Amino acid sequence: MSTAAQPSEGTLPAVAAVDAVPSGTVPEAAPAPSPPPTHTLIVRGNLQNDLFRLGVVPCAAVALALTGWFTHSRLQTLEAAFDAEGQAVARQVAAMSDLSLYAGDLPALQNVANAALRGGQVTRVEISNSAGVFVTAGPKTTSLARLRMFTSPVTLREASRASAFAPAGSTAAGDTPIGLVQTFRDTTAYTRERSRSLIAGIGIAMVALIAAWASVRHMARTVARPLRRVSRTVAALETGQFDVRCGVVEGGTRGTHELAVLAHDIDRLAERLQHNRQVSEERVREATAVALQRMAEAEQAALSRARFLAAASHDLRQPLHAMGLFIDGLLPGATPAQRPAVLRLQESTEFMGVLLDDLLEISRLDAQVLTPAIAKVSLDALFDQIDAQHAAAAAEARVRLRWSDRGLAVRTDAAMLRRIVGNLVSNALRHAPEGGTVLVAARRCAAGVRIEVRDNGVGIAPIHQGRIFEEFYQVANTERDRRRGFGLGLAICARIATLLGTRITVRSALQAGSTFAFTLPAARAADAVPPEPPQFAPTPLAGLRCLVVDDDPAILDGTRTLLAQWGCQAECVTTGAEAIARLAGDDVRYDAVLCDLQLAGDDDGVDVLDAAKRLQPDALAVLVSGATGPEVLQRLRQGGVMLLTKPVAPAKLRALLTTRRQVHAS
């Protein structure tokens, strides 16, 4: 027995381990043994060709060897028989012609030669000796290529010694030949028989080869067909078609065919995979249903939050707007003792306004009512504007603010880009140490232009980096100091970046500073237009006629007082019908119409502004509202309505009216 097939001591062969499992069961608890390391086995061709070579080549070699051996033996037998017959005739003629040749009896020699021809075994006979006797029988063939010659010496028999006619000096019989007999045989029949033998041998070999090829081909098909089915089944299983089966069963009753066992194992594997997929699909459906339910709950919660923020924003902006108007009206006439309290009230109002503005900004971004105006923006001019806004804060914090634009330009919305970079710079200045540096740099990259805002501050721990873009999330402001922001700046920056088709990334480590970066499409610096804000010379508002429409008496009083301090002529009404009646009159022409969105009853401020545009198109129509819901913002955006969000800073309102007066005057 070969030792190569024996398992090593202390191990079990893999086949025995498989056969030890009862049929129809699958061991689940036993861990699968790790296979031994083996080298890569390279195979070529296919199994059917291998079976052809395995079956046909040995059969062909055996058939050719046996046919060659039998053919060679047959040819040797024919050769020996042909030579034996020719030599026998030559010896027989030599034995019959010894006395006649010795006596010189030519007629007797001729009779012997003719008798040899009549046997049909030879075609020509020649009898001769050294004394000049020469007797021939048979035709003299010109072509000697088809004849084979056989010779036999003629010697005297024993009875010839006592003859008185023996010549003097003769020796004993058989010592010295007295002549020579030559017989010639025609090889045509022999050659024909030899050819037939060769053809028969080749025919037998071909028949054997064809029979072997047919047998091996049938055997190869018998083996390859089940294997192809198994292979197709495995390929279908790889594509997820777990309902396919091999369809190979054992046809006999003796033993178990290995291919049938393999197909049965593949079918069991397919059944197990199909069952597992059904279980997995059921679990996925259950998980999907739970996820959809939770998503619906989250969307409902988001909608509820949006409605709550919209309602709360409107309800808060109304009194806050009135408060700001009254505070700005009280500030000029406040006594020195009252002025600090009024300034503190003004500061608190401004903080609340900033918070509500940030909430409105997030609400607008979530509602997707802002459309970026893409243009070619020069980073040199943009950085100069942002530097002018933050230079004082940097000097107050004793932080070096450095800029590096490298003469690059980008394709983006200038205002949105200014908002992103400004927020990032403000955040970096807030966290940079005294004497530190904040660097705003732009450089080319494969995707366009990469803008980075770096600082050498305390850095951000990895645990916080994934949440700094969430609303109201602040790492170093656990006491919620409003002077350090509300935690909405980065959230707004992330939303604006998404609107611009980019994403802000952060790279930071504790005590190693932080780097905020994003990428924008590049543009030619020569084609970029510097974003210059409009500059208007201060113009007095004396004599500017304004129509104020609001159902809140406090807001009407505060607005009237503030406009009166600026020299404006303000007319206040509480209903939309009254406002439209004033606009329809021919005696008064208004320069500006300031209208609330939600008026008393069912009146709508948008209808009032539409009437103002129709009746007095030269008047500046402005909607002043605290409503920040996504539906409201989308409606105003579609209608092209100018919106001032409550609380309106007096400086913003004055700037708007001043711009109106400047444009009207020009």
C-alpha positions in Angstrom: 0.0 0.0 0.0 1.3 3.4 -0.9 2.4 5.5 2.1 1.4 8.7 0.4 -2.2 8.0 0.9 -1.9 7.4 4.7 -2.7 10.2 7.1 0.0 11.4 9.4 -0.1 10.3 13.0 -2.4 12.2 15.2 -4.6 13.5 12.3 -7.6 12.2 10.5 -8.1 12.3 6.8 -10.6 14.9 5.5 -12.8 12.3 3.8 -13.2 10.4 6.9 -14.2 13.5 8.8 -16.9 14.2 6.2 -18.2 10.6 6.1 -18.5 10.6 9.9 -21.5 13.0 9.7 -24.8 11.2 9.4 -26.6 11.7 6.1 -29.2 14.5 6.2 -27.7 16.4 9.1 -25.4 19.5 9.2 -23.0 19.9 12.1 -23.4 23.4 13.4 -21.5 23.5 16.7 -18.3 21.9 15.6 -15.8 24.5 14.3 -14.5 23.9 10.8 -10.8 22.8 10.8 -8.5 25.1 9.1 -7.2 23.7 5.8 -3.5 23.0 5.6 -1.4 25.4 3.5 -1.1 24.3 0.0 0.6 25.7 -3.1 -1.4 27.0 -6.0 -2.5 24.3 -8.4 -2.7 25.4 -12.0 -5.0 23.5 -14.4 -5.5 24.0 -18.1 -8.1 22.9 -20.6 -11.3 21.2 -19.3 -12.4 17.9 -17.9 -13.7 16.5 -21.1 -10.4 17.1 -22.9 -8.6 15.5 -20.0 -10.8 12.5 -20.2 -10.2 12.3 -23.9 -6.5 12.3 -23.4 -6.7 9.9 -20.5 -8.8 7.4 -22.4 -7.9 7.8 -26.1 -4.1 8.1 -25.8 -3.5 4.8 -23.9 -6.0 3.0 -26.1 -4.3 4.4 -29.2 -0.9 3.4 -28.0 -2.0 -0.1 -27.1 -3.9 -0.5 -30.4 -1.0 0.7 -32.5 1.5 -1.4 -30.6 -0.6 -4.6 -30.9 -1.5 -3.9 -34.5 2.1 -3.2 -35.4 3.2 -6.4 -33.7 0.6 -8.6 -35.3 1.2 -7.0 -38.7 4.9 -7.4 -38.4 4.5 -11.1 -37.4 2.1 -11.6 -40.3 4.6 -10.1 -42.8 7.5 -12.1 -41.4 5.4 -15.3 -41.8 4.5 -14.4 -45.4 8.2 -13.6 -46.0 9.4 -16.9 -44.5 6.7 -19.0 -46.4 7.6 -17.3 -49.7 11.3 -17.9 -49.2 10.8 -21.5 -48.0 8.6 -22.4 -51.0 11.2 -21.0 -53.4 14.1 -22.6 -51.7 12.3 -26.0 -51.5 11.6 -26.0 -55.2 15.3 -25.2 -55.9 16.4 -28.1 -53.7 13.9 -30.5 -55.2 15.1 -29.6 -58.8 18.7 -30.0 -57.6 18.0 -33.4 -56.1 16.2 -34.7 -59.3 18.8 -33.4 -61.8 22.1 -34.7 -60.2 22.5 -37.8 -62.3 21.2 -36.2 -65.5 23.5 -33.3 -65.0 26.4 -35.6 -64.3 25.6 -37.6 -67.4 25.0 -34.6 -69.5 21.5 -35.8 -70.3 20.0 -32.6 -71.5 16.5 -33.9 -72.4 16.2 -35.3 -68.9 17.2 -32.0 -67.4 14.7 -30.3 -69.6 12.0 -32.6 -68.3 12.9 -31.9 -64.7 12.9 -28.1 -65.3 9.5 -28.3 -67.1 8.1 -30.5 -64.3 9.2 -27.8 -61.8 7.3 -25.1 -63.7 4.1 -27.2 -63.8 4.0 -27.0 -60.0 3.2 -23.3 -60.4 5.4 -22.2 -57.6 8.2 -20.8 -59.8 8.1 -19.0 -63.1 11.6 -19.9 -64.4 14.2 -22.6 -63.8 17.9 -22.7 -64.8 20.2 -25.7 -64.5 23.9 -25.3 -65.3 27.4 -26.6 -64.5 30.9 -25.6 -65.2 31.1 -27.9 -68.2 28.9 -25.7 -70.3 25.6 -27.4 -69.7 22.8 -24.9 -69.4 19.1 -25.8 -69.4 16.2 -23.3 -68.9 12.5 -23.5 -68.6 9.9 -20.7 -68.4 9.7 -17.3 -70.0 12.6 -15.0 -69.7 11.2 -11.9 -67.9 12.8 -8.7 -68.8 11.8 -7.0 -65.5 13.9 -8.6 -62.8 12.5 -6.3 -60.1 9.4 -8.5 -59.7 11.5 -11.8 -59.5 13.2 -13.3 -56.5 16.0 -15.9 -57.1 16.6 -19.0 -55.1 19.8 -21.2 -55.7 20.7 -24.7 -54.7 23.9 -26.7 -55.5 23.6 -30.0 -57.3 25.6 -32.8 -55.7 25.7 -36.5 -56.4 23.7 -38.9 -54.3 25.3 -42.0 -52.6 24.3 -44.4 -55.3 26.3 -42.5 -57.9 29.6 -43.4 -56.4 29.7 -47.0 -57.6 28.8 -46.0 -61.1 31.4 -47.0 -63.7 30.8 -43.9 -65.5 32.2 -41.8 -62.6 34.9 -39.6 -64.0 38.4 -40.0 -62.8 39.2 -38.0 -59.8 35.7 -37.7 -58.6 35.2 -37.3 -54.9 32.6 -38.5 -52.5 29.0 -37.5 -52.9 28.2 -34.1 -51.5 31.8 -33.0 -51.3 31.9 -30.9 -54.5 28.9 -29.5 -56.3 28.7 -30.6 -59.9 26.2 -27.8 -60.9 23.8 -25.2 -59.8 20.1 -24.9 -59.9 18.4 -21.4 -59.9 14.7 -20.9 -59.5 12.8 -17.6 -59.9 9.5 -16.7 -58.2 7.2 -13.8 -59.2 6.7 -11.5 -56.1 3.5 -9.9 -57.5 1.1 -12.1 -55.5 3.4 -11.9 -52.4 3.5 -8.1 -52.6 -0.3 -8.0 -53.0 -0.8 -10.2 -50.0 1.7 -8.1 -48.0 -0.3 -5.0 -48.9 -3.5 -6.6 -47.9 -2.0 -7.5 -44.5 -0.8 -3.9 -44.0 -4.2 -2.5 -44.9 -5.9 -5.0 -42.6 -3.6 -4.0 -39.8 -4.2 -0.3 -40.3 -7.9 -1.0 -40.6 -7.9 -2.9 -37.3 -6.0 -0.1 -35.6 -8.4 2.6 -36.9 -11.4 0.5 -35.8 -9.8 0.2 -32.4 -9.1 3.9 -32.2 -12.6 4.8 -33.3 -14.1 2.4 -30.8 -11.8 3.8 -28.0 -12.7 7.4 -29.0 -16.4 6.6 -29.0 -16.2 4.9 -25.7 -14.1 7.7 -24.1 -16.4 10.4 -25.5 -19.4 8.6 -24.1 -17.6 8.3 -20.7 -16.5 12.0 -20.8 -20.1 13.1 -21.5 -21.3 10.9 -18.7 -18.9 12.6 -16.3 -18.9 16.1 -17.7 -22.7 16.5 -18.0 -23.3 16.2 -14.2 -20.3 18.4 -13.5 -21.6 21.1 -15.9 -25.0 21.0 -14.1 -23.2 21.3 -10.8 -21.1 24.2 -12.1 -24.2 26.0 -13.5 -26.0 25.5 -10.2 -23.0 27.0 -8.3 -22.9 29.9 -10.7 -26.6 30.5 -10.2 -26.1 30.4 -6.4 -23.4 33.1 -6.8 -25.9 35.4 -8.5 -28.5 34.9 -5.8 -30.8 32.4 -7.5 -31.2 30.0 -4.6 -34.1 28.2 -6.0 -32.1 26.3 -8.7 -31.1 22.7 -8.2 -28.6 20.3 -9.9 -31.2 17.7 -10.9 -28.6 14.8 -10.7 -29.8 11.6 -9.0 -28.3 8.1 -8.7 -29.7 5.8 -11.4 -28.3 2.4 -10.2 -28.8 0.4 -7.0 -25.2 -0.7 -6.5 -23.2 1.7 -4.4 -23.4 5.5 -4.5 -22.0 7.6 -7.4 -19.7 10.4 -6.3 -21.1 12.9 -8.7 -24.6 12.2 -7.4 -23.3 12.8 -3.8 -21.7 16.0 -4.9 -24.9 17.2 -6.6 -27.0 16.2 -3.5 -24.6 18.3 -1.3 -24.9 21.3 -3.6 -28.7 21.0 -3.5 -28.7 20.8 0.2 -26.5 23.9 0.3 -28.9 25.7 -2.1 -31.8 24.8 0.2 -30.0 26.1 3.2 -29.1 29.3 1.4 -32.7 29.8 0.2 -33.9 29.3 3.7 -31.4 31.8 5.1 -32.3 34.3 2.5 -36.0 34.0 3.3 -35.1 34.5 7.0 -32.9 37.4 6.1 -35.5 39.0 3.8 -38.1 38.7 6.6 -35.7 40.3 9.0 -34.9 43.1 6.5 -38.6 43.7 5.9 -39.2 43.9 9.7 -36.1 46.2 10.1 -37.3 48.3 7.1 -40.7 48.7 8.5 -39.3 49.7 11.9 -36.9 52.1 10.1 -39.7 53.6 8.0 -41.8 54.0 11.1 -39.0 55.7 12.9 -38.2 57.9 9.8 -41.8 58.9 9.6 -41.7 59.7 13.3 -38.5 61.7 12.8 -40.0 63.6 9.9 -43.1 64.3 11.9 -41.0 65.5 14.7 -39.0 67.7 12.3 -42.2 69.1 10.9 -43.5 69.7 14.4 -40.2 71.4 15.3 -40.3 73.5 12.1 -43.9 74.6 12.8 -43.0 75.3 16.5 -40.0 77.4 15.4 -42.0 79.2 12.9 -44.8 80.0 15.3 -42.4 80.8 18.2 -40.2 82.9 15.9 -43.3 84.9 14.8 -44.6 85.3 18.3 -41.2 86.4 19.6 -40.3 88.7 16.7 -43.4 90.8 17.1 -42.7 92.1 20.7 -39.0 92.0 20.0 -39.4 94.2 17.0 -41.6 96.6 18.9 -39.1 96.6 21.8 -36.2 97.5 19.5 -38.2 100.3 18.0 -39.1 101.7 21.4 -35.5 101.4 22.7 -34.1 103.2 19.7 -36.7 105.8 20.2 -35.8 106.2 23.9 -32.1 106.2 23.5 -31.7 109.8 22.1 -33.7 111.3 25.0 -32.4 109.1 27.8 -30.7 110.8 30.8 -27.2 109.9 31.8 -28.5 107.7 34.6 -30.9 105.9 32.3 -28.5 105.5 29.3 -26.6 102.4 30.7 -29.9 100.5 31.3 -31.2 101.4 27.8 -27.9 100.3 26.2 -28.1 97.0 28.1 -31.6 96.5 26.9 -30.5 97.3 23.4 -27.6 94.8 23.7 -30.0 92.1 24.9 -32.4 92.9 22.1 -29.5 92.6 19.6 -28.5 89.2 21.0 -32.1 87.9 20.7 -32.2 89.3 17.2 -29.0 87.5 16.2 -30.3 84.2 17.6 -33.6 84.6 15.7 -31.7 85.6 12.5 -29.6 82.4 12.8 -32.7 80.3 13.3 -34.2 82.0 10.3 -31.1 81.3 8.3 -31.2 77.6 9.2 -34.9 77.5 8.4 -34.3 79.0 5.0 -31.5 76.6 4.2 -33.5 73.6 5.3 -36.5 74.8 3.2 -34.1 75.2 0.2 -35.5 78.5 -0.7 -32.1 80.1 -1.3 -30.6 79.7 -4.8 -26.9 80.5 -5.1 -25.9 83.0 -7.8 -22.9 81.4 -9.3 -20.3 83.7 -10.7 -16.5 84.1 -11.0 -15.3 85.5 -7.7 -11.8 86.8 -7.1 -10.5 85.6 -3.8 -8.2 88.6 -3.4 -11.1 91.1 -3.3 -13.2 88.7 -1.2 -10.5 88.2 1.4 -10.0 92.0 1.6 -13.7 92.5 2.4 -13.6 89.8 5.1 -10.3 91.1 6.5 -11.9 94.6 6.9 -14.8 93.0 8.8 -12.6 91.0 11.3 -9.4 93.1 11.5 -10.7 95.0 14.6 -11.7 91.8 16.3 -8.4 90.3 15.6 -6.5 93.3 16.9 -8.6 93.3 20.0 -7.9 89.6 20.6 -4.2 90.2 19.8 -4.3 87.5 17.1 -2.4 87.8 13.7 -4.8 87.4 10.8 -3.0 86.4 7.6 -4.4 85.9 4.1 -3.0 84.0 1.1 -5.1 84.0 -2.0 -2.3 83.3 -4.5 -4.2 85.2 -7.1 -6.8 82.5 -7.5 -10.5 82.8 -8.4 -13.5 80.4 -7.9 -16.9 79.8 -9.3 -19.4 80.3 -6.5 -21.9 82.6 -4.9 -19.9 85.5 -3.4 -22.3 86.3 -0.6 -22.5 82.7 0.5 -18.7 82.2 0.3 -18.2 85.4 2.3 -20.6 84.0 5.0 -18.8 80.7 5.2 -15.3 82.2 5.4 -16.4 84.9 7.7 -18.0 82.5 10.2 -14.9 80.2 10.1 -12.6 83.2 10.7 -14.8 84.5 13.5 -14.8 81.0 15.1 -11.0 80.7 14.7 -10.4 84.2 16.3 -12.5 83.1 19.2 -10.5 80.0 19.9 -7.0 81.3 18.9 -4.7 82.0 21.9 -3.3 85.5 22.6 -0.4 86.1 20.2 -1.6 83.3 18.0 -2.2 83.2 14.2 -5.2 82.6 12.0 -4.3 81.8 8.4 -6.8 81.9 5.5 -5.1 80.3 2.5 -6.2 79.2 -1.0 -4.3 76.7 -3.1 -4.9 74.7 -6.2 -5.8 71.0 -6.0 -7.0 68.3 -8.3 -10.7 69.2 -7.7 -10.3 73.0 -8.1 -9.3 75.5 -5.3 -9.1 74.4 -1.7 -9.7 77.2 0.9 -8.4 76.5 4.4 -8.9 78.4 7.7 -6.2 77.4 10.1 -5.5 78.4 13.7 -3.0 77.3 16.4 -5.5 77.2 19.2 -6.4 74.4 21.7 -7.8 72.2 19.0 -10.8 69.9 19.0 -10.8 66.4 20.5 -11.7 63.6 18.1 -14.8 62.8 20.2 -16.3 66.3 19.4 -15.2 66.6 15.7 -18.3 64.7 14.5 -20.8 66.9 16.3 -19.4 70.4 15.9 -21.6 71.0 12.8 -24.8 70.3 14.8 -27.1 73.1 16.0 -26.3 74.6 19.4 -23.4 72.3 20.0 -20.4 74.1 21.5 -17.3 72.4 22.9 -15.9 75.1 25.1 -19.1 77.0 26.1 -20.8 74.7 28.6 -22.0 77.7 30.6 -23.8 79.0 27.4 -22.3 82.5 27.5 -24.2 84.3 24.7 -21.2 86.6 24.1 -19.4 83.5 22.8 -22.1 82.6 20.3 -25.0 80.3 20.2 -23.5 77.2 18.4 -25.2 77.9 15.1 -22.4 79.3 13.0 -20.8 76.0 11.9 -24.3 74.5 11.3 -25.1 77.4 9.0 -21.7 77.0 7.2 -22.2 73.3 6.7 -25.7 73.9 5.1 -24.4 76.7 2.9 -21.5 74.5 1.8 -23.9 71.8 0.8 -25.9 74.3 -1.1 -22.7 75.3 -3.0 -22.0 71.6 -3.8 -19.1 71.1 -1.4 -18.4 69.9 2.1 -16.4 71.4 5.0 -13.8 69.0 6.5 -12.1 69.5 9.8 -8.6 68.3 10.8 -7.7 69.0 14.4 -5.9 67.6 17.5 -5.7 68.8 21.1 -3.1 71.6 21.6 -2.3 71.4 17.8 -4.9 73.8 16.4 -7.6 73.2 13.8 -8.0 73.4 10.1 -11.3 73.8 8.4 -11.3 73.3 4.6 -13.6 73.0 1.6 -13.1 72.9 -2.2 -14.7 75.0 -4.9 -14.4 74.9 -8.7 -11.6 77.0 -10.1 -12.0 80.0 -12.4 -9.7 82.3 -14.3 -8.6 85.2 -12.2 -8.6 87.5 -15.2 -12.4 86.9 -15.7 -13.4 87.2 -12.1 -15.3 90.3 -11.0 -14.5 91.5 -7.5 -17.6 91.5 -5.3 -18.0 95.1 -4.4 -20.7 96.0 -2.0 -22.9 99.0 -3.1 -21.8 102.3 -1.6 -24.3 105.1 -1.0 -23.7 108.4 0.4 -25.7 109.2 3.5 -28.9 111.0 2.5 -31.3 112.6 5.0 -34.7 110.9 5.2 -36.6 114.1 5.8 -39.9 114.2 3.9 -39.9 110.5 3.0 -43.6 109.4 3.1 -44.1 105.8 4.5 -47.2 103.7 4.9 -47.0 101.3 7.8 -49.5 98.4 7.9 -49.6 96.3 11.1 -52.2 95.0 13.5 -50.0 95.4 16.6 -50.5 98.8 18.2 -47.2 98.7 19.9 -45.3 98.1 16.7 -47.3 100.9 15.0 -46.4 103.4 17.8 -42.7 102.4 17.9 -42.4 102.6 14.1 -44.1 106.0 14.0 -41.9 107.4 16.7 -38.7 106.0 15.0 -39.6 107.3 11.6 -40.6 110.7 13.0 -37.1 111.0 14.6 -35.6 110.4 11.1 -37.8 113.1 9.6 -40.1 110.8 7.8 -43.8 111.2 7.4 -45.4 108.0 8.6 -49.1 107.0 8.2 -50.1 103.9 10.1 -53.1 101.6 9.4 -54.2 98.3 10.9 -56.1 96.5 8.1 -55.3 95.6 4.6 -58.5 97.1 3.2 -57.6 100.5 4.7 -54.1 100.3 3.3 -55.3 99.5 -0.2 -57.8 102.4 0.1 -54.9 104.8 1.0 -52.8 103.5 -1.9 -55.7 103.9 -4.4 -56.1 107.6 -3.5 -54.8 110.2 -5.9 -53.8 112.8 -3.4 -51.0 110.9 -1.6 -47.9 109.2 -3.3 -45.9 107.0 -0.9 -42.2 106.4 -1.1 -42.2 103.2 0.9 -44.9 100.7 2.1 -44.0 98.6 5.2 -46.5 95.9 5.7 -46.8 92.9 8.1 -47.6 89.5 6.7 -50.3 88.4 9.1 -52.9 91.1 9.6 -56.1 91.1 11.6 -58.8 88.8 10.3 -58.0 87.1 7.0 -56.0 90.0 5.5 -52.7 89.0 3.9 -49.8 91.4 3.7 -48.8 89.9 0.3 -52.1 91.1 -1.2 -51.4 94.6 0.1 -47.9 94.6 -1.5 -49.4 93.4 -4.8 -51.8 96.3 -4.7 -49.0 98.7 -3.9 -47.0 97.5 -6.9 -50.1 97.9 -9.1 -51.4 101.2 -7.7 -48.1 102.9 -6.9 -45.3 101.1 -8.7 -42.7 103.7 -7.7 -43.2 102.9 -4.0 -40.7 100.6 -2.2 -42.8 97.6 -1.1 -41.3 95.7 1.9 -42.8 92.9 3.9 -41.9 93.0 7.6 -42.8 89.7 9.3 -41.7 87.3 11.9 -42.9 84.2 10.1 -40.0 82.0 9.2 -41.7 78.7 8.1 -40.4 77.0 5.0 -43.8 77.3 3.3 -43.9 81.0 3.9 -40.4 81.5 2.7 -41.0 79.6 -0.5 -44.2 81.5 -1.1 -42.4 84.9 -0.7 -39.5 83.7 -2.8 -41.8 82.7 -5.7 -43.6 86.0 -5.5 -40.4 88.1 -5.5 -41.3 89.9 -2.2 -38.7 91.9 -0.3 -38.6 90.6 3.3 -37.4 92.2 6.5 -37.4 89.7 9.3 -38.5 90.8 12.7 -37.0 92.1 14.8 -35.7 94.6 12.3 -32.6 96.5 13.4 -33.2 100.2 13.0 -29.9 100.5 11.2 -31.0 98.0 8.6 -34.4 99.8 8.1 -32.6 103.2 7.9 -30.2 101.8 5.4 -33.0 100.4 3.3 -34.9 103.7 3.3 -31.7 105.6 2.6 -31.1 103.4 -0.4 -34.6 104.0 -1.6 -34.1 107.8 -1.3 -30.8 107.6 -3.1 -32.2 105.6 -6.0 -35.3 107.8 -6.2 -33.1 110.9 -6.2 -30.8 109.6 -8.9 
